[in-house]
Amino acid sequence: MIEDDDHFKQKDTFTPEPKEKLNIKYYVIIIISWVLWVLIFALLFTPKIKVAIEQSGVINLWETQVLKNVEGVNSKDYRIVTALFYDTKGAKNYTIQAPLTNTDKYHDAIEGLLLGPSQEILAQQAITYIEKGTKLLGLTYSKGIAYVDLSKEFNDEDEKAVNQIESTLKNFSEVKKVVILKDSSAIKQ
């Protein structure tokens, strides 16, 4: 019975079982699919990730920590911001150290801009068109709009001065529009 069954009989010769051929096309399709998925994911979510990182303040915190290594600078007193000044080639963004106002990054950026260009920026022949003595009276951000209230010294007739305020705030990706007030009165835009 069992002995008559072919499965239990000993074979006289050994023949190896055939190896399955690797299907390279299958692996190539998997790799290409994975690369395409990663690219699509990156294209869809990179802008959102970038905005989230900017809003979190991690980059500013990291830049502030780098300042600890600079002699004579207490990083707790400054925030690194980007402000627009004009050089011989036109408008250009410069990284500056703005005094920390303990309010928010928008205030710090405008306060840094109102201080004017540093010695390093002046050495690059950059200047400001904002009148000396202009003070920030208030700044509010809501739903993509930054409302900036400046003192009466601000020359709202000077297009370059207005552009400096707007562009400095629009360096923050979440700021889509800037409304400038002069002594709490709206200027024509």
C-alpha positions in Angstrom: 0.0 0.0 0.0 2.3 2.7 1.2 5.2 0.9 -0.5 3.4 1.0 -3.8 2.9 4.7 -3.7 5.3 6.6 -6.0 5.8 9.3 -3.5 7.6 7.1 -1.0 9.8 5.3 -3.4 13.4 6.2 -3.4 14.6 7.7 -6.6 17.6 6.3 -8.2 19.0 9.5 -9.6 19.1 13.0 -8.1 17.8 15.7 -10.3 17.7 19.2 -8.9 14.5 21.1 -9.0 14.6 23.9 -11.6 15.3 27.3 -10.1 12.8 30.0 -10.7 14.1 32.6 -13.0 14.3 36.1 -11.4 11.9 38.4 -13.1 13.9 41.6 -13.4 11.0 43.4 -15.0 9.0 42.9 -11.8 11.7 44.6 -9.6 12.2 47.4 -12.1 8.5 48.2 -12.1 8.4 48.2 -8.2 11.4 50.6 -8.0 10.0 52.9 -10.7 6.6 52.9 -8.9 8.3 53.7 -5.6 10.3 56.6 -7.1 7.2 58.1 -8.7 5.3 57.8 -5.5 8.1 59.6 -3.6 8.3 62.4 -6.2 4.5 62.9 -6.2 4.5 63.0 -2.4 7.3 65.5 -2.4 5.7 67.8 -4.9 2.4 67.8 -3.1 3.6 68.3 0.5 6.9 70.2 0.3 5.2 73.6 0.2 3.1 72.7 3.3 6.1 71.3 5.1 8.1 74.5 4.3 5.3 76.8 5.6 5.0 74.7 8.8 8.7 74.8 9.5 8.8 78.6 8.9 5.8 79.2 11.2 7.2 77.0 13.9 10.2 79.4 14.3 12.7 76.5 14.3 14.9 78.2 11.6 15.0 81.4 13.6 15.8 79.5 16.8 18.6 77.7 15.1 20.0 80.9 13.6 19.8 82.5 17.1 21.7 79.6 18.6 24.5 80.1 16.0 24.9 83.6 17.4 26.0 82.2 20.7 29.3 81.5 19.1 29.8 85.1 18.1 31.7 87.0 20.7 29.9 89.8 22.5 26.4 88.9 21.2 23.8 87.5 23.5 21.4 85.5 21.3 18.6 86.0 23.8 18.6 89.7 22.9 18.4 89.2 19.1 16.4 87.5 16.4 17.8 86.8 13.0 15.4 88.3 10.4 15.4 89.2 6.7 14.9 92.8 5.7 14.8 94.6 2.4 17.4 97.4 1.7 18.5 99.0 -1.6 22.0 98.7 -3.0 23.4 99.8 -6.3 21.6 97.0 -8.2 18.2 97.6 -6.6 16.2 96.0 -3.8 17.8 93.1 -2.0 17.0 91.1 1.1 19.7 91.1 3.8 19.9 89.0 7.0 20.1 91.2 10.0 20.0 90.9 13.8 16.9 92.5 15.1 16.4 93.3 18.8 14.1 90.8 20.4 10.9 92.6 21.4 9.2 89.7 23.2 6.2 90.1 20.9 6.5 88.2 17.6 8.7 87.7 14.6 6.8 90.4 12.5 7.6 93.1 15.1 11.2 92.0 15.3 11.6 92.2 11.5 10.1 95.7 11.3 12.1 96.9 14.3 15.2 95.6 12.7 14.3 97.3 9.4 13.6 100.7 11.2 17.1 100.5 12.8 18.6 100.8 9.3 21.4 98.8 7.7 24.2 97.5 9.8 27.9 98.4 9.2 28.3 95.2 7.1 25.3 96.1 5.0 26.4 99.7 4.6 29.8 98.3 3.4 27.9 96.6 0.6 26.6 100.1 -0.3 23.0 99.3 0.8 20.8 102.1 2.1 17.3 102.5 3.5 14.6 104.9 2.3 12.7 104.9 5.5 13.0 108.3 7.3 15.2 108.3 10.4 13.1 108.5 13.6 10.2 106.4 12.2 8.8 104.2 14.9 6.6 101.2 15.0 3.4 102.1 16.8 1.7 98.7 16.3 1.6 95.6 14.2 -1.1 93.0 13.9 -1.3 89.9 11.8 -4.6 88.2 10.9 -5.6 85.8 8.2 -2.6 86.5 5.8 -2.8 90.3 6.3 -0.2 92.3 8.3 -1.4 95.7 9.6 1.6 98.0 10.3 1.1 101.3 12.2 4.1 103.7 11.8 4.7 107.1 13.3 4.2 110.3 11.5 7.9 110.4 10.4 7.3 107.7 7.9 7.2 109.1 4.3 4.3 107.2 2.7 4.9 109.1 -0.5 8.2 107.4 -1.0 7.5 104.2 -3.0 10.8 102.6 -2.0 10.1 103.1 1.7 6.6 101.5 1.3 8.2 98.7 -0.6 10.7 98.1 2.1 8.0 97.6 4.7 5.8 95.4 2.5 8.7 93.2 1.2 10.2 92.7 4.6 6.9 91.4 6.0 6.2 89.4 2.8 9.4 87.5 3.5 7.2 85.5 5.8 5.3 83.1 3.5 2.1 83.4 5.5 1.9 87.2 4.9 0.0 87.7 1.7 -0.9 91.4 2.1 0.4 94.4 4.0 -1.7 97.4 5.1 0.3 100.4 6.2 -1.1 102.9 8.7 0.5 106.2 9.5 -0.4 107.5 13.0 -3.3 105.0 13.0 -4.7 106.3 9.7 -4.7 104.2 6.5 -2.5 105.5 3.7 -3.7 105.1 0.1 -2.3 101.9 -1.5 
